[in-house]
Amino acid sequence: MSKAKAAHVSETPATALLRARGVAFTEHPYEYVEHGGAEHSAEVLGFDPYTVVKTLVMQDQDAKPLIVLMHGNRKVSTKNLARQIGAKSVEPCKPEVANRHSGYLVGGTSPFATRRDMPVYIEQTILELPRIGINGGRRGYLVGIDPQVCMQLLGAKPVHCAIDL
């Protein structure tokens, strides 16, 4: 797609933060499909689902929210995650709770510029990738970035909790 034909995507809190911090990113809008997930976005954008990173809002046993960044074609072992972060248990938040914590709609959750500060955990193997596609703060919109940005801007802590789907 030539630059002249590139679809303009309006700013989100996430892209505003990335621009303000001088982070280089590419924009990848796509047709959002309810419950399509990272597998769908990877397919329509021609990305490897392993390089599309899901932003998952979860909570510990005390209902304290946290974010987990996971490969699009893997799921989180909540038992392994809980053990590594010193929690008794971890579970996904209900969508309406996740929306409230992040300020984004589920399916359009970005780890950048969330409404509430939450600890961020990133699957260690994501950091080995040269580039990732991660939600830019709107359904049907990924941004391409260096995964190290997650460490630098979010203070993301590496964990090993990926399991095959």
PLY file of the C-alpha trace (Angstrom):
ply
format ascii 1.0
element vertex 165
property float x
property float y
property float z
element edge 164
property int vertex1
property int vertex2
end_header
0.00 0.00 0.00
1.54 3.33 -0.99
1.75 6.07 1.60
-0.73 8.18 -0.34
-3.33 5.41 -0.06
-2.69 4.57 3.62
-5.85 4.79 5.66
-5.67 7.55 8.25
-6.43 6.30 11.72
-7.45 8.86 14.30
-5.32 9.26 17.39
-5.96 7.10 20.46
-4.54 7.61 23.98
-2.07 4.81 23.14
-0.78 6.35 19.90
-0.65 9.81 21.52
1.61 8.36 24.24
3.82 6.56 21.70
4.21 9.76 19.65
4.90 11.87 22.76
7.66 9.45 23.77
9.16 9.45 20.26
8.42 5.77 19.62
8.51 4.77 15.95
5.49 2.66 15.04
3.59 1.50 11.98
-0.21 1.53 11.76
-2.20 -1.54 10.73
-5.98 -1.02 10.59
-8.13 -4.04 9.74
-11.76 -5.08 9.72
-12.63 -5.98 13.32
-14.64 -9.17 13.88
-16.30 -9.87 17.23
-14.40 -12.71 18.96
-11.92 -12.84 16.03
-8.99 -12.20 18.34
-5.32 -12.06 17.50
-5.61 -15.03 15.13
-8.07 -13.07 12.95
-6.04 -9.85 12.91
-2.87 -11.80 12.07
-4.63 -13.57 9.20
-6.13 -10.46 7.59
-2.91 -8.45 8.02
-0.67 -11.28 6.82
1.22 -11.45 10.14
2.47 -14.55 11.94
0.03 -14.96 14.90
3.08 -15.56 17.12
4.11 -11.91 16.49
0.67 -10.45 17.23
0.55 -9.72 20.94
-2.68 -9.88 22.95
-3.21 -7.42 25.82
-5.05 -9.36 28.54
-6.47 -7.68 31.63
-6.44 -10.14 34.54
-6.73 -9.93 38.30
-5.19 -11.63 41.31
-6.98 -13.21 44.28
-7.55 -9.73 45.78
-9.13 -8.46 42.52
-6.06 -6.28 41.86
-5.78 -5.82 38.09
-2.72 -6.62 35.99
-1.90 -6.82 32.30
-0.39 -9.83 30.55
1.09 -9.51 27.07
0.89 -12.85 25.28
1.54 -14.25 21.79
-1.62 -14.30 19.67
-1.47 -18.07 19.24
-0.74 -18.98 22.86
-2.70 -18.76 26.08
-1.70 -17.87 29.63
-1.08 -20.57 32.21
-2.65 -18.68 35.11
-1.13 -21.17 37.56
2.41 -20.53 36.26
1.81 -16.78 36.12
0.50 -16.65 39.71
3.52 -18.60 40.96
5.96 -16.26 39.17
4.37 -13.03 40.40
3.81 -14.22 43.97
0.01 -14.35 43.77
-2.24 -17.11 45.10
-4.27 -17.08 41.89
-4.79 -15.11 38.68
-7.86 -15.09 36.45
-9.13 -13.05 33.51
-11.27 -10.04 34.41
-14.86 -9.98 33.18
-15.05 -7.78 30.04
-16.86 -4.91 31.77
-14.26 -4.91 34.58
-11.39 -5.03 32.08
-12.95 -2.08 30.19
-13.20 -0.09 33.43
-9.57 -0.74 34.43
-8.03 -0.12 31.00
-10.30 2.57 29.60
-10.46 0.57 26.36
-13.08 -1.82 25.01
-12.18 -5.51 25.12
-10.92 -6.33 21.63
-9.30 -2.89 21.47
-7.23 -2.93 24.65
-3.77 -1.42 24.42
-1.24 -1.69 27.25
-0.27 1.95 26.58
-2.06 4.87 28.29
-4.46 2.74 30.34
-6.94 4.52 32.59
-5.50 2.83 35.66
-1.83 2.04 36.33
-1.43 -1.71 36.41
1.64 -3.95 36.59
2.47 -5.36 33.15
3.89 -8.84 32.55
5.24 -9.89 29.16
5.85 -13.43 27.94
9.67 -13.63 27.79
9.76 -15.02 24.23
8.00 -11.90 22.88
11.14 -9.93 23.74
13.14 -12.11 21.32
11.07 -10.92 18.33
12.35 -8.03 16.16
8.85 -6.46 15.85
5.39 -7.13 17.20
1.86 -6.08 16.31
0.01 -4.89 19.42
-3.32 -3.16 19.86
-3.19 0.57 19.26
-6.18 1.41 21.44
-9.12 0.65 19.17
-10.83 -2.45 17.82
-9.45 -3.26 14.39
-6.16 -1.40 14.87
-2.68 -2.76 15.57
0.56 -0.84 15.80
3.90 -2.37 14.86
6.65 -1.70 17.41
9.89 -3.06 18.79
8.87 -5.26 21.77
11.55 -3.59 23.92
9.22 -0.56 24.00
7.01 -2.59 26.37
9.93 -2.85 28.80
10.96 0.79 28.41
7.54 2.51 28.57
5.54 0.05 30.66
8.20 -1.42 32.92
6.92 -4.83 31.78
8.36 -7.75 33.73
9.26 -10.89 31.74
7.47 -14.10 32.72
7.25 -17.66 31.32
3.56 -18.58 31.26
2.71 -19.37 27.60
0.93 -22.60 26.74
-0.26 -23.80 23.35
-3.87 -23.10 22.40
0 1
1 2
2 3
3 4
4 5
5 6
6 7
7 8
8 9
9 10
10 11
11 12
12 13
13 14
14 15
15 16
16 17
17 18
18 19
19 20
20 21
21 22
22 23
23 24
24 25
25 26
26 27
27 28
28 29
29 30
30 31
31 32
32 33
33 34
34 35
35 36
36 37
37 38
38 39
39 40
40 41
41 42
42 43
43 44
44 45
45 46
46 47
47 48
48 49
49 50
50 51
51 52
52 53
53 54
54 55
55 56
56 57
57 58
58 59
59 60
60 61
61 62
62 63
63 64
64 65
65 66
66 67
67 68
68 69
69 70
70 71
71 72
72 73
73 74
74 75
75 76
76 77
77 78
78 79
79 80
80 81
81 82
82 83
83 84
84 85
85 86
86 87
87 88
88 89
89 90
90 91
91 92
92 93
93 94
94 95
95 96
96 97
97 98
98 99
99 100
100 101
101 102
102 103
103 104
104 105
105 106
106 107
107 108
108 109
109 110
110 111
111 112
112 113
113 114
114 115
115 116
116 117
117 118
118 119
119 120
120 121
121 122
122 123
123 124
124 125
125 126
126 127
127 128
128 129
129 130
130 131
131 132
132 133
133 134
134 135
135 136
136 137
137 138
138 139
139 140
140 141
141 142
142 143
143 144
144 145
145 146
146 147
147 148
148 149
149 150
150 151
151 152
152 153
153 154
154 155
155 156
156 157
157 158
158 159
159 160
160 161
161 162
162 163
163 164
